[in-house]
Structure formats: structure tokens, C-alpha cells
Amino acid sequence: MFGVFKSGEYDFVGFLAYSIMLVFSFSFFPLYKAHLKVFNTINA
């Protein structure tokens, strides 16, 4: 996970970025499904 940032000062920034991406990936699919439901309701 920390292989991208070789310097020690960027470890926390890298961990924070990877954590945000991991959490966002799990929350993206239900958000996308809700968006499609609203989109189909508007276009119906």
C-alpha cells in the first residue's frame, strides 16, 4: 500500500488517500443505483 510513496513523510497522506478510495468504492454502487432509479423515474 505504501509502495507508491517512498519518503516517510508521505506515508500518512498515502494511507489517507487509499482509505478514502477504499471507502468511496464501497459507497459508490448504492449511490449509483439510487441515481439510476431517479433518472429512470424522470425519463419515464
ModelCIF file with pLDDT and N, C-alpha, C, O atoms, coordinates in Angstrom:
data_MODEL
#
_entry.id   MODEL 
#
_entity.id                         1 
_entity.type                       polymer 
_entity.pdbx_number_of_molecules   1 
#
_entity_poly.entity_id                      1 
_entity_poly.type                           'polypeptide(L)' 
_entity_poly.nstd_linkage                   no 
_entity_poly.nstd_monomer                   no 
_entity_poly.pdbx_seq_one_letter_code       MFGVFKSGEYDFVGFLAYSIMLVFSFSFFPLYKAHLKVFNTINA 
_entity_poly.pdbx_seq_one_letter_code_can   MFGVFKSGEYDFVGFLAYSIMLVFSFSFFPLYKAHLKVFNTINA 
_entity_poly.pdbx_strand_id                 A 
#
loop_
_entity_poly_seq.entity_id 
_entity_poly_seq.num 
_entity_poly_seq.mon_id 
_entity_poly_seq.hetero 
1 1  MET n 
1 2  PHE n 
1 3  GLY n 
1 4  VAL n 
1 5  PHE n 
1 6  LYS n 
1 7  SER n 
1 8  GLY n 
1 9  GLU n 
1 10 TYR n 
1 11 ASP n 
1 12 PHE n 
1 13 VAL n 
1 14 GLY n 
1 15 PHE n 
1 16 LEU n 
1 17 ALA n 
1 18 TYR n 
1 19 SER n 
1 20 ILE n 
1 21 MET n 
1 22 LEU n 
1 23 VAL n 
1 24 PHE n 
1 25 SER n 
1 26 PHE n 
1 27 SER n 
1 28 PHE n 
1 29 PHE n 
1 30 PRO n 
1 31 LEU n 
1 32 TYR n 
1 33 LYS n 
1 34 ALA n 
1 35 HIS n 
1 36 LEU n 
1 37 LYS n 
1 38 VAL n 
1 39 PHE n 
1 40 ASN n 
1 41 THR n 
1 42 ILE n 
1 43 ASN n 
1 44 ALA n 
#
_struct_asym.id          A 
_struct_asym.entity_id   1 
#
loop_
_ma_qa_metric.id 
_ma_qa_metric.mode 
_ma_qa_metric.name 
_ma_qa_metric.software_group_id 
_ma_qa_metric.type 
1 global pLDDT . pLDDT 
2 local  pLDDT . pLDDT 
#
_ma_qa_metric_global.metric_id      1 
_ma_qa_metric_global.metric_value   78.41 
_ma_qa_metric_global.model_id       1 
_ma_qa_metric_global.ordinal_id     1 
#
loop_
_ma_qa_metric_local.label_asym_id 
_ma_qa_metric_local.label_comp_id 
_ma_qa_metric_local.label_seq_id 
_ma_qa_metric_local.metric_id 
_ma_qa_metric_local.metric_value 
_ma_qa_metric_local.model_id 
_ma_qa_metric_local.ordinal_id 
A MET 1  2 49.00 1 1  
A PHE 2  2 51.00 1 2  
A GLY 3  2 55.00 1 3  
A VAL 4  2 56.00 1 4  
A PHE 5  2 55.00 1 5  
A LYS 6  2 60.00 1 6  
A SER 7  2 60.00 1 7  
A GLY 8  2 63.00 1 8  
A GLU 9  2 63.00 1 9  
A TYR 10 2 66.00 1 10 
A ASP 11 2 73.00 1 11 
A PHE 12 2 75.00 1 12 
A VAL 13 2 77.00 1 13 
A GLY 14 2 77.00 1 14 
A PHE 15 2 82.00 1 15 
A LEU 16 2 85.00 1 16 
A ALA 17 2 84.00 1 17 
A TYR 18 2 86.00 1 18 
A SER 19 2 88.00 1 19 
A ILE 20 2 88.00 1 20 
A MET 21 2 87.00 1 21 
A LEU 22 2 87.00 1 22 
A VAL 23 2 84.00 1 23 
A PHE 24 2 82.00 1 24 
A SER 25 2 81.00 1 25 
A PHE 26 2 81.00 1 26 
A SER 27 2 81.00 1 27 
A PHE 28 2 84.00 1 28 
A PHE 29 2 84.00 1 29 
A PRO 30 2 87.00 1 30 
A LEU 31 2 86.00 1 31 
A TYR 32 2 87.00 1 32 
A LYS 33 2 90.00 1 33 
A ALA 34 2 91.00 1 34 
A HIS 35 2 90.00 1 35 
A LEU 36 2 90.00 1 36 
A LYS 37 2 92.00 1 37 
A VAL 38 2 91.00 1 38 
A PHE 39 2 87.00 1 39 
A ASN 40 2 89.00 1 40 
A THR 41 2 89.00 1 41 
A ILE 42 2 87.00 1 42 
A ASN 43 2 83.00 1 43 
A ALA 44 2 67.00 1 44 
#
loop_
_atom_site.group_PDB 
_atom_site.id 
_atom_site.type_symbol 
_atom_site.label_atom_id 
_atom_site.label_alt_id 
_atom_site.label_comp_id 
_atom_site.label_asym_id 
_atom_site.label_entity_id 
_atom_site.label_seq_id 
_atom_site.pdbx_PDB_ins_code 
_atom_site.Cartn_x 
_atom_site.Cartn_y 
_atom_site.Cartn_z 
_atom_site.occupancy 
_atom_site.B_iso_or_equiv 
_atom_site.pdbx_formal_charge 
_atom_site.auth_seq_id 
_atom_site.auth_comp_id 
_atom_site.auth_asym_id 
_atom_site.auth_atom_id 
_atom_site.pdbx_PDB_model_num 
ATOM 1   N N  . MET A 1 1  ? 0.827   -1.193 0.000   1.00 49.00 ? 1  MET A N  1 
ATOM 2   C CA . MET A 1 1  ? 0.000   0.000  0.000   1.00 49.00 ? 1  MET A CA 1 
ATOM 3   C C  . MET A 1 1  ? 0.866   1.249  0.000   1.00 49.00 ? 1  MET A C  1 
ATOM 4   O O  . MET A 1 1  ? 0.550   2.222  -0.685  1.00 49.00 ? 1  MET A O  1 
ATOM 5   N N  . PHE A 1 2  ? 1.955   1.235  0.760   1.00 51.00 ? 2  PHE A N  1 
ATOM 6   C CA . PHE A 1 2  ? 2.789   2.424  0.861   1.00 51.00 ? 2  PHE A CA 1 
ATOM 7   C C  . PHE A 1 2  ? 3.917   2.430  -0.165  1.00 51.00 ? 2  PHE A C  1 
ATOM 8   O O  . PHE A 1 2  ? 4.802   3.284  -0.110  1.00 51.00 ? 2  PHE A O  1 
ATOM 9   N N  . GLY A 1 3  ? 3.891   1.491  -1.092  1.00 55.00 ? 3  GLY A N  1 
ATOM 10  C CA . GLY A 1 3  ? 4.962   1.418  -2.067  1.00 55.00 ? 3  GLY A CA 1 
ATOM 11  C C  . GLY A 1 3  ? 4.996   2.592  -3.017  1.00 55.00 ? 3  GLY A C  1 
ATOM 12  O O  . GLY A 1 3  ? 6.033   2.854  -3.628  1.00 55.00 ? 3  GLY A O  1 
ATOM 13  N N  . VAL A 1 4  ? 3.893   3.309  -3.161  1.00 56.00 ? 4  VAL A N  1 
ATOM 14  C CA . VAL A 1 4  ? 3.841   4.439  -4.075  1.00 56.00 ? 4  VAL A CA 1 
ATOM 15  C C  . VAL A 1 4  ? 4.663   5.594  -3.520  1.00 56.00 ? 4  VAL A C  1 
ATOM 16  O O  . VAL A 1 4  ? 5.334   6.299  -4.274  1.00 56.00 ? 4  VAL A O  1 
ATOM 17  N N  . PHE A 1 5  ? 4.613   5.789  -2.216  1.00 55.00 ? 5  PHE A N  1 
ATOM 18  C CA . PHE A 1 5  ? 5.321   6.899  -1.584  1.00 55.00 ? 5  PHE A CA 1 
ATOM 19  C C  . PHE A 1 5  ? 6.552   6.366  -0.870  1.00 55.00 ? 5  PHE A C  1 
ATOM 20  O O  . PHE A 1 5  ? 6.427   5.679  0.144   1.00 55.00 ? 5  PHE A O  1 
ATOM 21  N N  . LYS A 1 6  ? 7.748   6.674  -1.386  1.00 60.00 ? 6  LYS A N  1 
ATOM 22  C CA . LYS A 1 6  ? 8.987   6.148  -0.817  1.00 60.00 ? 6  LYS A CA 1 
ATOM 23  C C  . LYS A 1 6  ? 9.443   6.970  0.386   1.00 60.00 ? 6  LYS A C  1 
ATOM 24  O O  . LYS A 1 6  ? 10.114  6.438  1.270   1.00 60.00 ? 6  LYS A O  1 
ATOM 25  N N  . SER A 1 7  ? 9.099   8.231  0.437   1.00 60.00 ? 7  SER A N  1 
ATOM 26  C CA . SER A 1 7  ? 9.528   9.077  1.549   1.00 60.00 ? 7  SER A CA 1 
ATOM 27  C C  . SER A 1 7  ? 8.651   8.811  2.764   1.00 60.00 ? 7  SER A C  1 
ATOM 28  O O  . SER A 1 7  ? 7.468   8.503  2.621   1.00 60.00 ? 7  SER A O  1 
ATOM 29  N N  . GLY A 1 8  ? 9.222   8.928  3.956   1.00 63.00 ? 8  GLY A N  1 
ATOM 30  C CA . GLY A 1 8  ? 8.481   8.651  5.174   1.00 63.00 ? 8  GLY A CA 1 
ATOM 31  C C  . GLY A 1 8  ? 7.425   9.679  5.497   1.00 63.00 ? 8  GLY A C  1 
ATOM 32  O O  . GLY A 1 8  ? 6.459   9.371  6.195   1.00 63.00 ? 8  GLY A O  1 
ATOM 33  N N  . GLU A 1 9  ? 7.586   10.908 5.000   1.00 63.00 ? 9  GLU A N  1 
ATOM 34  C CA . GLU A 1 9  ? 6.637   11.957 5.349   1.00 63.00 ? 9  GLU A CA 1 
ATOM 35  C C  . GLU A 1 9  ? 5.319   11.834 4.595   1.00 63.00 ? 9  GLU A C  1 
ATOM 36  O O  . GLU A 1 9  ? 4.324   12.448 4.981   1.00 63.00 ? 9  GLU A O  1 
ATOM 37  N N  . TYR A 1 10 ? 5.305   11.051 3.531   1.00 66.00 ? 10 TYR A N  1 
ATOM 38  C CA . TYR A 1 10 ? 4.078   10.903 2.751   1.00 66.00 ? 10 TYR A CA 1 
ATOM 39  C C  . TYR A 1 10 ? 3.298   9.648  3.119   1.00 66.00 ? 10 TYR A C  1 
ATOM 40  O O  . TYR A 1 10 ? 2.279   9.362  2.490   1.00 66.00 ? 10 TYR A O  1 
ATOM 41  N N  . ASP A 1 11 ? 3.737   8.901  4.103   1.00 73.00 ? 11 ASP A N  1 
ATOM 42  C CA . ASP A 1 11 ? 3.036   7.672  4.485   1.00 73.00 ? 11 ASP A CA 1 
ATOM 43  C C  . ASP A 1 11 ? 1.622   7.956  4.947   1.00 73.00 ? 11 ASP A C  1 
ATOM 44  O O  . ASP A 1 11 ? 0.694   7.247  4.558   1.00 73.00 ? 11 ASP A O  1 
ATOM 45  N N  . PHE A 1 12 ? 1.437   8.976  5.767   1.00 75.00 ? 12 PHE A N  1 
ATOM 46  C CA . PHE A 1 12 ? 0.098   9.289  6.267   1.00 75.00 ? 12 PHE A CA 1 
ATOM 47  C C  . PHE A 1 12 ? -0.798  9.781  5.148   1.00 75.00 ? 12 PHE A C  1 
ATOM 48  O O  . PHE A 1 12 ? -1.977  9.429  5.099   1.00 75.00 ? 12 PHE A O  1 
ATOM 49  N N  . VAL A 1 13 ? -0.260  10.588 4.250   1.00 77.00 ? 13 VAL A N  1 
ATOM 50  C CA . VAL A 1 13 ? -1.051  11.094 3.120   1.00 77.00 ? 13 VAL A CA 1 
ATOM 51  C C  . VAL A 1 13 ? -1.477  9.936  2.223   1.00 77.00 ? 13 VAL A C  1 
ATOM 52  O O  . VAL A 1 13 ? -2.614  9.892  1.755   1.00 77.00 ? 13 VAL A O  1 
ATOM 53  N N  . GLY A 1 14 ? -0.569  9.006  1.988   1.00 77.00 ? 14 GLY A N  1 
ATOM 54  C CA . GLY A 1 14 ? -0.896  7.851  1.163   1.00 77.00 ? 14 GLY A CA 1 
ATOM 55  C C  . GLY A 1 14 ? -1.931  6.966  1.817   1.00 77.00 ? 14 GLY A C  1 
ATOM 56  O O  . GLY A 1 14 ? -2.854  6.487  1.159   1.00 77.00 ? 14 GLY A O  1 
ATOM 57  N N  . PHE A 1 15 ? -1.780  6.747  3.116   1.00 82.00 ? 15 PHE A N  1 
ATOM 58  C CA . PHE A 1 15 ? -2.756  5.939  3.841   1.00 82.00 ? 15 PHE A CA 1 
ATOM 59  C C  . PHE A 1 15 ? -4.129  6.603  3.812   1.00 82.00 ? 15 PHE A C  1 
ATOM 60  O O  . PHE A 1 15 ? -5.141  5.925  3.632   1.00 82.00 ? 15 PHE A O  1 
ATOM 61  N N  . LEU A 1 16 ? -4.170  7.914  3.986   1.00 85.00 ? 16 LEU A N  1 
ATOM 62  C CA . LEU A 1 16 ? -5.443  8.642  3.946   1.00 85.00 ? 16 LEU A CA 1 
ATOM 63  C C  . LEU A 1 16 ? -6.075  8.562  2.560   1.00 85.00 ? 16 LEU A C  1 
ATOM 64  O O  . LEU A 1 16 ? -7.282  8.355  2.443   1.00 85.00 ? 16 LEU A O  1 
ATOM 65  N N  . ALA A 1 17 ? -5.280  8.722  1.521   1.00 84.00 ? 17 ALA A N  1 
ATOM 66  C CA . ALA A 1 17 ? -5.807  8.668  0.158   1.00 84.00 ? 17 ALA A CA 1 
ATOM 67  C C  . ALA A 1 17 ? -6.350  7.281  -0.178  1.00 84.00 ? 17 ALA A C  1 
ATOM 68  O O  . ALA A 1 17 ? -7.429  7.156  -0.757  1.00 84.00 ? 17 ALA A O  1 
ATOM 69  N N  . TYR A 1 18 ? -5.598  6.238  0.187   1.00 86.00 ? 18 TYR A N  1 
ATOM 70  C CA . TYR A 1 18 ? -6.063  4.883  -0.080  1.00 86.00 ? 18 TYR A CA 1 
ATOM 71  C C  . TYR A 1 18 ? -7.301  4.546  0.744   1.00 86.00 ? 18 TYR A C  1 
ATOM 72  O O  . TYR A 1 18 ? -8.178  3.824  0.270   1.00 86.00 ? 18 TYR A O  1 
ATOM 73  N N  . SER A 1 19 ? -7.381  5.052  1.954   1.00 88.00 ? 19 SER A N  1 
ATOM 74  C CA . SER A 1 19 ? -8.554  4.798  2.791   1.00 88.00 ? 19 SER A CA 1 
ATOM 75  C C  . SER A 1 19 ? -9.796  5.462  2.203   1.00 88.00 ? 19 SER A C  1 
ATOM 76  O O  . SER A 1 19 ? -10.872 4.864  2.173   1.00 88.00 ? 19 SER A O  1 
ATOM 77  N N  . ILE A 1 20 ? -9.642  6.691  1.739   1.00 88.00 ? 20 ILE A N  1 
ATOM 78  C CA . ILE A 1 20 ? -10.781 7.394  1.134   1.00 88.00 ? 20 ILE A CA 1 
ATOM 79  C C  . ILE A 1 20 ? -11.237 6.666  -0.128  1.00 88.00 ? 20 ILE A C  1 
ATOM 80  O O  . ILE A 1 20 ? -12.437 6.519  -0.359  1.00 88.00 ? 20 ILE A O  1 
ATOM 81  N N  . MET A 1 21 ? -10.287 6.210  -0.946  1.00 87.00 ? 21 MET A N  1 
ATOM 82  C CA . MET A 1 21 ? -10.658 5.485  -2.163  1.00 87.00 ? 21 MET A CA 1 
ATOM 83  C C  . MET A 1 21 ? -11.349 4.167  -1.841  1.00 87.00 ? 21 MET A C  1 
ATOM 84  O O  . MET A 1 21 ? -12.289 3.774  -2.531  1.00 87.00 ? 21 MET A O  1 
ATOM 85  N N  . LEU A 1 22 ? -10.894 3.488  -0.804  1.00 87.00 ? 22 LEU A N  1 
ATOM 86  C CA . LEU A 1 22 ? -11.498 2.218  -0.416  1.00 87.00 ? 22 LEU A CA 1 
ATOM 87  C C  . LEU A 1 22 ? -12.924 2.429  0.082   1.00 87.00 ? 22 LEU A C  1 
ATOM 88  O O  . LEU A 1 22 ? -13.826 1.691  -0.316  1.00 87.00 ? 22 LEU A O  1 
ATOM 89  N N  . VAL A 1 23 ? -13.145 3.415  0.937   1.00 84.00 ? 23 VAL A N  1 
ATOM 90  C CA . VAL A 1 23 ? -14.484 3.690  1.465   1.00 84.00 ? 23 VAL A CA 1 
ATOM 91  C C  . VAL A 1 23 ? -15.401 4.170  0.345   1.00 84.00 ? 23 VAL A C  1 
ATOM 92  O O  . VAL A 1 23 ? -16.563 3.768  0.282   1.00 84.00 ? 23 VAL A O  1 
ATOM 93  N N  . PHE A 1 24 ? -14.891 5.024  -0.539  1.00 82.00 ? 24 PHE A N  1 
ATOM 94  C CA . PHE A 1 24 ? -15.719 5.541  -1.625  1.00 82.00 ? 24 PHE A CA 1 
ATOM 95  C C  . PHE A 1 24 ? -16.126 4.430  -2.588  1.00 82.00 ? 24 PHE A C  1 
ATOM 96  O O  . PHE A 1 24 ? -17.231 4.460  -3.130  1.00 82.00 ? 24 PHE A O  1 
ATOM 97  N N  . SER A 1 25 ? -15.247 3.449  -2.808  1.00 81.00 ? 25 SER A N  1 
ATOM 98  C CA . SER A 1 25 ? -15.591 2.378  -3.742  1.00 81.00 ? 25 SER A CA 1 
ATOM 99  C C  . SER A 1 25 ? -16.751 1.535  -3.220  1.00 81.00 ? 25 SER A C  1 
ATOM 100 O O  . SER A 1 25 ? -17.571 1.055  -4.003  1.00 81.00 ? 25 SER A O  1 
ATOM 101 N N  . PHE A 1 26 ? -16.827 1.349  -1.887  1.00 81.00 ? 26 PHE A N  1 
ATOM 102 C CA . PHE A 1 26 ? -17.939 0.583  -1.330  1.00 81.00 ? 26 PHE A CA 1 
ATOM 103 C C  . PHE A 1 26 ? -19.234 1.392  -1.302  1.00 81.00 ? 26 PHE A C  1 
ATOM 104 O O  . PHE A 1 26 ? -20.318 0.811  -1.361  1.00 81.00 ? 26 PHE A O  1 
ATOM 105 N N  . SER A 1 27 ? -19.144 2.714  -1.213  1.00 81.00 ? 27 SER A N  1 
ATOM 106 C CA . SER A 1 27 ? -20.354 3.531  -1.155  1.00 81.00 ? 27 SER A CA 1 
ATOM 107 C C  . SER A 1 27 ? -20.806 3.979  -2.537  1.00 81.00 ? 27 SER A C  1 
ATOM 108 O O  . SER A 1 27 ? -21.888 4.550  -2.671  1.00 81.00 ? 27 SER A O  1 
ATOM 109 N N  . PHE A 1 28 ? -20.006 3.736  -3.561  1.00 84.00 ? 28 PHE A N  1 
ATOM 110 C CA . PHE A 1 28 ? -20.347 4.220  -4.897  1.00 84.00 ? 28 PHE A CA 1 
ATOM 111 C C  . PHE A 1 28 ? -21.490 3.438  -5.523  1.00 84.00 ? 28 PHE A C  1 
ATOM 112 O O  . PHE A 1 28 ? -22.359 4.030  -6.165  1.00 84.00 ? 28 PHE A O  1 
ATOM 113 N N  . PHE A 1 29 ? -21.508 2.116  -5.351  1.00 84.00 ? 29 PHE A N  1 
ATOM 114 C CA . PHE A 1 29 ? -22.515 1.304  -6.035  1.00 84.00 ? 29 PHE A CA 1 
ATOM 115 C C  . PHE A 1 29 ? -23.943 1.599  -5.566  1.00 84.00 ? 29 PHE A C  1 
ATOM 116 O O  . PHE A 1 29 ? -24.813 1.767  -6.420  1.00 84.00 ? 29 PHE A O  1 
ATOM 117 N N  . PRO A 1 30 ? -24.241 1.674  -4.256  1.00 87.00 ? 30 PRO A N  1 
ATOM 118 C CA . PRO A 1 30 ? -25.612 2.045  -3.853  1.00 87.00 ? 30 PRO A CA 1 
ATOM 119 C C  . PRO A 1 30 ? -25.995 3.447  -4.302  1.00 87.00 ? 30 PRO A C  1 
ATOM 120 O O  . PRO A 1 30 ? -27.154 3.698  -4.632  1.00 87.00 ? 30 PRO A O  1 
ATOM 121 N N  . LEU A 1 31 ? -25.033 4.362  -4.317  1.00 86.00 ? 31 LEU A N  1 
ATOM 122 C CA . LEU A 1 31 ? -25.309 5.718  -4.794  1.00 86.00 ? 31 LEU A CA 1 
ATOM 123 C C  . LEU A 1 31 ? -25.650 5.702  -6.276  1.00 86.00 ? 31 LEU A C  1 
ATOM 124 O O  . LEU A 1 31 ? -26.557 6.405  -6.721  1.00 86.00 ? 31 LEU A O  1 
ATOM 125 N N  . TYR A 1 32 ? -24.917 4.896  -7.037  1.00 87.00 ? 32 TYR A N  1 
ATOM 126 C CA . TYR A 1 32 ? -25.169 4.775  -8.473  1.00 87.00 ? 32 TYR A CA 1 
ATOM 127 C C  . TYR A 1 32 ? -26.542 4.164  -8.738  1.00 87.00 ? 32 TYR A C  1 
ATOM 128 O O  . TYR A 1 32 ? -27.254 4.618  -9.634  1.00 87.00 ? 32 TYR A O  1 
ATOM 129 N N  . LYS A 1 33 ? -26.927 3.134  -7.968  1.00 90.00 ? 33 LYS A N  1 
ATOM 130 C CA . LYS A 1 33 ? -28.244 2.520  -8.141  1.00 90.00 ? 33 LYS A CA 1 
ATOM 131 C C  . LYS A 1 33 ? -29.360 3.509  -7.816  1.00 90.00 ? 33 LYS A C  1 
ATOM 132 O O  . LYS A 1 33 ? -30.373 3.545  -8.515  1.00 90.00 ? 33 LYS A O  1 
ATOM 133 N N  . ALA A 1 34 ? -29.188 4.312  -6.764  1.00 91.00 ? 34 ALA A N  1 
ATOM 134 C CA . ALA A 1 34 ? -30.189 5.315  -6.420  1.00 91.00 ? 34 ALA A CA 1 
ATOM 135 C C  . ALA A 1 34 ? -30.282 6.372  -7.514  1.00 91.00 ? 34 ALA A C  1 
ATOM 136 O O  . ALA A 1 34 ? -31.372 6.852  -7.825  1.00 91.00 ? 34 ALA A O  1 
ATOM 137 N N  . HIS A 1 35 ? -29.152 6.731  -8.095  1.00 90.00 ? 35 HIS A N  1 
ATOM 138 C CA . HIS A 1 35 ? -29.149 7.708  -9.179  1.00 90.00 ? 35 HIS A CA 1 
ATOM 139 C C  . HIS A 1 35 ? -29.901 7.165  -10.390 1.00 90.00 ? 35 HIS A C  1 
ATOM 140 O O  . HIS A 1 35 ? -30.668 7.894  -11.019 1.00 90.00 ? 35 HIS A O  1 
ATOM 141 N N  . LEU A 1 36 ? -29.690 5.896  -10.722 1.00 90.00 ? 36 LEU A N  1 
ATOM 142 C CA . LEU A 1 36 ? -30.398 5.311  -11.862 1.00 90.00 ? 36 LEU A CA 1 
ATOM 143 C C  . LEU A 1 36 ? -31.900 5.237  -11.612 1.00 90.00 ? 36 LEU A C  1 
ATOM 144 O O  . LEU A 1 36 ? -32.692 5.413  -12.537 1.00 90.00 ? 36 LEU A O  1 
ATOM 145 N N  . LYS A 1 37 ? -32.296 4.977  -10.366 1.00 92.00 ? 37 LYS A N  1 
ATOM 146 C CA . LYS A 1 37 ? -33.722 4.930  -10.059 1.00 92.00 ? 37 LYS A CA 1 
ATOM 147 C C  . LYS A 1 37 ? -34.367 6.293  -10.286 1.00 92.00 ? 37 LYS A C  1 
ATOM 148 O O  . LYS A 1 37 ? -35.444 6.382  -10.876 1.00 92.00 ? 37 LYS A O  1 
ATOM 149 N N  . VAL A 1 38 ? -33.714 7.347  -9.823  1.00 91.00 ? 38 VAL A N  1 
ATOM 150 C CA . VAL A 1 38 ? -34.241 8.696  -10.010 1.00 91.00 ? 38 VAL A CA 1 
ATOM 151 C C  . VAL A 1 38 ? -34.217 9.064  -11.483 1.00 91.00 ? 38 VAL A C  1 
ATOM 152 O O  . VAL A 1 38 ? -35.170 9.661  -11.986 1.00 91.00 ? 38 VAL A O  1 
ATOM 153 N N  . PHE A 1 39 ? -33.145 8.717  -12.181 1.00 87.00 ? 39 PHE A N  1 
ATOM 154 C CA . PHE A 1 39 ? -33.028 9.012  -13.608 1.00 87.00 ? 39 PHE A CA 1 
ATOM 155 C C  . PHE A 1 39 ? -34.114 8.319  -14.417 1.00 87.00 ? 39 PHE A C  1 
ATOM 156 O O  . PHE A 1 39 ? -34.683 8.921  -15.327 1.00 87.00 ? 39 PHE A O  1 
ATOM 157 N N  . ASN A 1 40 ? -34.408 7.068  -14.103 1.00 89.00 ? 40 ASN A N  1 
ATOM 158 C CA . ASN A 1 40 ? -35.462 6.346  -14.816 1.00 89.00 ? 40 ASN A CA 1 
ATOM 159 C C  . ASN A 1 40 ? -36.835 6.894  -14.480 1.00 89.00 ? 40 ASN A C  1 
ATOM 160 O O  . ASN A 1 40 ? -37.728 6.870  -15.328 1.00 89.00 ? 40 ASN A O  1 
ATOM 161 N N  . THR A 1 41 ? -37.030 7.393  -13.256 1.00 89.00 ? 41 THR A N  1 
ATOM 162 C CA . THR A 1 41 ? -38.304 7.996  -12.889 1.00 89.00 ? 41 THR A CA 1 
ATOM 163 C C  . THR A 1 41 ? -38.551 9.284  -13.655 1.00 89.00 ? 41 THR A C  1 
ATOM 164 O O  . THR A 1 41 ? -39.675 9.556  -14.079 1.00 89.00 ? 41 THR A O  1 
ATOM 165 N N  . ILE A 1 42 ? -37.506 10.074 -13.833 1.00 87.00 ? 42 ILE A N  1 
ATOM 166 C CA . ILE A 1 42 ? -37.636 11.350 -14.549 1.00 87.00 ? 42 ILE A CA 1 
ATOM 167 C C  . ILE A 1 42 ? -37.901 11.100 -16.031 1.00 87.00 ? 42 ILE A C  1 
ATOM 168 O O  . ILE A 1 42 ? -38.713 11.801 -16.636 1.00 87.00 ? 42 ILE A O  1 
ATOM 169 N N  . ASN A 1 43 ? -37.232 10.118 -16.621 1.00 83.00 ? 43 ASN A N  1 
ATOM 170 C CA . ASN A 1 43 ? -37.370 9.875  -18.052 1.00 83.00 ? 43 ASN A CA 1 
ATOM 171 C C  . ASN A 1 43 ? -38.556 8.983  -18.405 1.00 83.00 ? 43 ASN A C  1 
ATOM 172 O O  . ASN A 1 43 ? -38.830 8.773  -19.587 1.00 83.00 ? 43 ASN A O  1 
ATOM 173 N N  . ALA A 1 44 ? -39.256 8.461  -17.424 1.00 67.00 ? 44 ALA A N  1 
ATOM 174 C CA . ALA A 1 44 ? -40.384 7.567  -17.722 1.00 67.00 ? 44 ALA A CA 1 
ATOM 175 C C  . ALA A 1 44 ? -41.628 8.319  -18.129 1.00 67.00 ? 44 ALA A C  1 
ATOM 176 O O  . ALA A 1 44 ? -42.657 7.704  -18.410 1.00 67.00 ? 44 ALA A O  1 
#
